[in-house]
Amino acid sequence: MPGKISKTKAPEQTFEEVKYLRYLIEEQIPIRVRLSDNQEVEGIVEFYDANFIRLTRAGEPNLFLFKHDIKYLYELERGARTLNR
């Protein structure tokens, strides 16, 4: 029927986050994380659970980041490190 609007809701959880975090850990992909206060940190995800990720950083303290404080994250090229903090 033309013009009919679907009433199907998008799923609340796709479980893709778990797959992606596992991939980041297994491949040791360096990432940059932007926090809700606009701070940025870089490192490699070492561990995660339902509430936080552990970010391992070279030459700096490791961080436990609560997921609710993360705006977004993205992959960096291997060997790339641009933040001087």
C-alpha positions as CSV (number, residue, x, y, z in Angstrom):
1,M,0.0,0.0,0.0
2,P,1.7,3.3,-1.1
3,G,2.3,5.8,1.6
4,K,1.9,3.3,4.5
5,I,4.1,4.1,7.5
6,S,5.8,1.1,9.1
7,K,5.0,0.7,12.8
8,T,8.1,-1.5,13.5
9,K,10.3,0.0,16.1
10,A,14.1,-0.1,15.8
11,P,15.7,-2.6,18.3
12,E,17.0,-1.0,21.5
13,Q,20.1,-3.1,21.4
14,T,21.9,-4.5,18.3
15,F,24.8,-6.0,20.2
16,E,27.2,-4.5,17.6
17,E,29.0,-2.5,20.4
18,V,30.3,-5.8,21.9
19,K,31.6,-7.0,18.5
20,Y,33.3,-3.7,17.8
21,L,34.9,-3.5,21.2
22,R,36.2,-7.0,20.9
23,Y,37.6,-6.1,17.5
24,L,39.4,-3.1,18.9
25,I,40.9,-5.2,21.7
26,E,42.0,-8.1,19.5
27,E,43.5,-6.0,16.8
28,Q,44.9,-3.4,19.3
29,I,43.5,-0.5,17.3
30,P,44.5,2.9,18.7
31,I,41.5,5.1,19.3
32,R,40.6,8.6,20.3
33,V,37.7,9.1,22.7
34,R,35.8,12.4,23.0
35,L,34.2,12.7,26.4
36,S,31.0,14.6,27.2
37,D,33.0,17.5,28.5
38,N,34.9,17.7,25.1
39,Q,38.2,16.3,26.5
40,E,39.9,13.9,24.2
41,V,42.1,11.0,25.2
42,E,43.9,8.3,23.1
43,G,44.9,4.8,23.8
44,I,44.0,1.2,23.2
45,V,41.0,-0.6,24.6
46,E,42.2,-3.3,26.9
47,F,38.9,-4.3,28.7
48,Y,35.2,-3.3,28.7
49,D,32.0,-4.2,30.5
50,A,28.5,-2.9,30.5
51,N,29.5,0.4,32.1
52,F,33.0,1.3,31.2
53,I,36.0,0.7,29.0
54,R,39.7,0.6,30.1
55,L,42.0,2.6,27.9
56,T,45.7,1.7,28.0
57,R,48.0,4.6,27.2
58,A,51.7,4.6,26.5
59,G,53.7,6.7,28.9
60,E,50.5,7.9,30.7
61,P,48.2,6.4,33.3
62,N,45.6,4.0,32.1
63,L,42.0,5.2,32.3
64,F,38.7,3.7,33.2
65,L,36.1,5.6,31.1
66,F,32.4,5.3,32.0
67,K,30.4,4.7,28.8
68,H,27.8,7.4,29.7
69,D,30.7,10.0,29.7
70,I,31.7,9.1,26.1
71,K,30.4,11.2,23.2
72,Y,32.1,9.1,20.6
73,L,35.3,7.3,19.7
74,Y,37.1,6.7,16.4
75,E,40.0,4.7,15.2
76,L,43.4,6.2,14.6
77,E,46.0,5.0,12.1
78,R,48.4,2.6,13.8
79,G,51.4,4.4,15.1
80,A,49.5,7.8,14.9
81,R,49.5,9.9,18.0
82,T,48.6,13.5,17.7
83,L,47.5,14.6,21.2
84,N,50.2,16.2,23.4
85,R,48.6,16.1,26.8
